[in-house]
Amino acid sequence: MQAFLLSTAVIFVAELGDKSQLMAMTFAARYRARDVLLGITVATALVHLASVGIGYAIGDVFAGAQPIIEILAGVAFLAFAAWTLRGDELTDAEAAKARNSTGLAIVAVGTAFFLAELGDKTMLATITLATREGWLGTWIGSTLGMVAADALAIGVGALLGRRLPERAIKIGAAVLFAVFGVVMIVSGARAL
């Protein structure tokens, strides 16, 4: 349960202000919200399943070095905080691709999200969490956290349009990442 709750919260925060949220809003302008969410969910579940597999294997190999892994995970979360402040931009080409996708909505959205998430901070955060938490809870929680954040983006975007306080969202998410990072570093250092 701890892995589920932690990964849900961390990935939700990681997704705030991410280009995936911008993609979700763009797709929602063209397709039904239900189809967009279904495509996001399938793509996220697949990417995060691979992520927890990688993280679980890394954690298993380095099981005796858990405090060091925790410190490294904390440093990674501080890097994610900086990455979040830097921000992600949806390029004109990516926005056009989202608007002009043909075929089934779920396939178009799922494929775009799958490719966009490979190597993204949410994938890396999921790998990091899976090195120290249970794989199943991390997988389900990280998938739920990302889908919830993207659903929020679709809903809020539909209501407020482009008047979202993007800078405030980025700063809040970066602060939460930094707090998670510091807590992990302190916890790992105490265990040494």
N, C-alpha and C positions, 0 to 999 in steps of 0.2 A: 504494500500500500504506500509505503514511503517513496519508493521509486516512481510509482504512478503520480502521486501528488507533486513531488519535486519536479519531475520531467514535464508535467502539464504546465506548471507555473513558469519554469525556465524557458520552455519553447514558446509559450504564449508571449512572454516578454521579448524573446529573441525575434519573433515575427513582427512585432510592432515597428512600423516604419520601414519594413523590408520591401524590396521590389515585388515580392510575391503578393503583398497586399495590393499594390498598385495594379498588378496583373489581374487579381481577383475582381477589382472594381471595373477594370476595362472589359473583362469577359462578362461581367454581370450587366454591362450596358448592352451587350449583344445577345446573350442567352439568358434563359430562366435561372434564377438564383439556385434553385434545386439542382439543376444540371451542373452548374459551376461548382457547387459544394460537393457533389458526388465525384466529379472529376478530381478536385483537390484532395478529397479523402482517399481515393484509390492511389493516386500518385504519391501522396504523403506516406501512406501505409507502406508502400513498396520501398521508397527511399529510406524511411526510418527503420524498416526491418533489416535492410542491409547495414545501416548505421549501427544498430544495436549488436548485430552479429560481429562487426569489426570491433566495436568497443568491448564486447564480452570476451572476445578472443584476446585482445590486448590485456584486459584485466586479469584473465586466467593465466597468461604467460608471466605476468609480473605480480602475481598474487602476494608474494612476500614483501613487495615494495609498495604496499598500499599507502603509507604516509607520503611517499615521494610522488605517487600518482595523484594523490589528493592535492599536493602543492602545485604540481604541473597543471592539473585541472583548474585550480584557482588562477594561475597565471593565464591560462587559456581564456578564462572568463573575463579577466581584465582586458585581454586583447579583444574579446567580443564587445566589451563596453566601448573601446576606442573605435572599433569597426562600426558599431551602431551610431556613434556620434558622427563619423564620416558620412554615413548614410549610403543608401542605394538609390540609384536613379533608374527609372524605366526609360530606356532610349526610345526615340521616335520609331525606330525600326521594330523594337519589341512591342510597342503599343499598336503599331499598324498590323503586326502579325497577329496579335490578340484580337483586334477588331475584324480582320479579314479572314480568319480561320474558316475553312470550309469543312464539310462533313459533319459527323455527329458531334454535338456540343461536348459531351462527356469525354470522348476520345481526344478532341482538340484541346480541351482544358487539361485533361490528365497528362497528355504528352508534353504540353508546354510546361506544366508544373514539375513534372518528373525531371525534365532537362534543366529547368531553372534551379532546382534544389540540389542538384549534384554539386558537391563542394561548397554549398552555401553555409552560412554560419549556423543555421538550424541543424543541418546535417552534422557539422562538426561538434556542436553542442550536444547532440544526441549521442554521438560516439563517446564524447567525454563523460557524459552521465552513465553510459552503459559500462564503462570501465570500473565503476564502483557501486552501481545499483543493480538490481535484478533486471534481466533483459526484457521479460514480458511486461512488467509494470512500466519500464522506461519506454518500450515500444508503444504501448497503448496510450500512455500519458503524453508522449511527445507528439503522437499523431493527433490526439484530442486537442492539445495546446495549440498546434498550428492551425487546425481546422477552425477552432474557436476564434482565433485571432483573425483569420481570413474572413470568417462569417461576420465578425464585428466590422471589419473593413467594408464588406459589401453592404451591410445594413446602415452603418453610419454614413458611408459614401453616398448611398441612395438618399439619405435624409439631408445631409449637409453639403454634398457636392465637394467642391475644392476648398471649402472654408475650414478644413480640418487644421488644427494647430500642429502641423508636422514637426516643428522644432521642439515643442513641449513634449510630444510623444517620444521623439528621439532622445531627449535629455533624460526623461523619466526611465526609459528602457535602459539607457547606458548606466544610470545610477544603480538600478536594480542588478544589472550584470556585475557592476563593480562590487556591490555588497555581497553577492553570492561568491565572487572571486576571493574577496578578503576573508570571508568566513571559512572557505575551503583551505586557504593558505594557513590561517591560524590553526584550524583543526589538524591539518597535516603536520605542522610544525610541533604542535603539542604532543602528537603521537610518536614523534621521532625520539 
